[in-house]
Amino acid sequence: MVLEGAGEMEVDEERRRVGPNDAILIPPRAWHEIRADESGQLRFHCCCAPQYADEDTFLE
C-alpha cells in the first residue's frame, strides 16, 4: 500500500500511476517495479504471501 508520495507501478508491462492509499496486487512470478515521480518521494508498505524468499528474486 502506498503510504506517501506518488509514482508509477509496472506489473508485467502494465503501468499505472499510484498514490496514497493505493494497494497493488502482484501475481506470483510477475515482473514488477515501482518508481517515485519527479518529487522523489514515495513510501510504501509490502506484504508477501506466501512469505518472501531470496530465491524468488530475479534481477535484470
C-alpha positions as CSV (number, residue, x, y, z in Angstrom):
1,M,0.0,0.0,0.0
2,V,1.3,3.5,-0.9
3,L,1.6,5.5,2.3
4,E,3.1,8.8,1.0
5,G,4.1,10.3,-2.3
6,A,3.3,9.2,-5.8
7,G,4.8,7.3,-8.6
8,E,4.3,4.6,-11.2
9,M,3.9,0.9,-10.7
10,E,4.6,-1.6,-13.5
11,V,3.4,-5.2,-13.3
12,D,4.1,-7.4,-16.4
13,E,4.4,-4.4,-18.7
14,E,1.2,-2.7,-17.5
15,R,1.9,0.7,-16.0
16,R,-0.3,2.8,-13.7
17,R,0.0,5.9,-11.6
18,V,-0.1,5.2,-7.8
19,G,-0.6,7.4,-4.8
20,P,-1.6,7.4,-1.1
21,N,-3.9,4.5,-0.1
22,D,-3.5,2.7,-3.4
23,A,-2.9,-1.1,-3.0
24,I,-1.4,-3.2,-5.7
25,L,-1.8,-7.0,-6.2
26,I,1.3,-8.6,-7.8
27,P,0.5,-12.1,-9.1
28,P,3.0,-14.8,-8.3
29,R,6.1,-14.7,-10.6
30,A,5.0,-11.4,-12.2
31,W,7.8,-9.0,-13.2
32,H,7.2,-5.7,-11.2
33,E,8.8,-2.4,-10.4
34,I,7.8,0.8,-8.6
35,R,9.2,4.2,-9.2
36,A,8.8,7.6,-7.5
37,D,7.6,10.5,-9.5
38,E,9.6,13.7,-10.1
39,S,9.4,14.7,-6.4
40,G,11.4,11.6,-5.5
41,Q,9.1,10.9,-2.5
42,L,7.5,7.5,-2.3
43,R,6.9,5.4,0.8
44,F,5.0,2.1,0.7
45,H,4.4,-1.0,2.7
46,C,4.9,-4.5,1.3
47,C,3.2,-7.7,2.4
48,C,4.1,-11.1,0.9
49,A,2.0,-14.2,0.9
50,P,3.4,-16.8,0.9
51,Q,6.4,-15.3,2.7
52,Y,9.2,-13.8,0.7
53,A,12.3,-15.9,-0.1
54,D,15.6,-14.7,-1.7
55,E,15.4,-17.4,-4.4
56,D,12.2,-15.8,-5.6
57,T,14.1,-12.6,-6.7
58,F,15.2,-12.2,-10.3
59,L,17.2,-9.1,-11.2
60,E,17.8,-7.9,-14.8
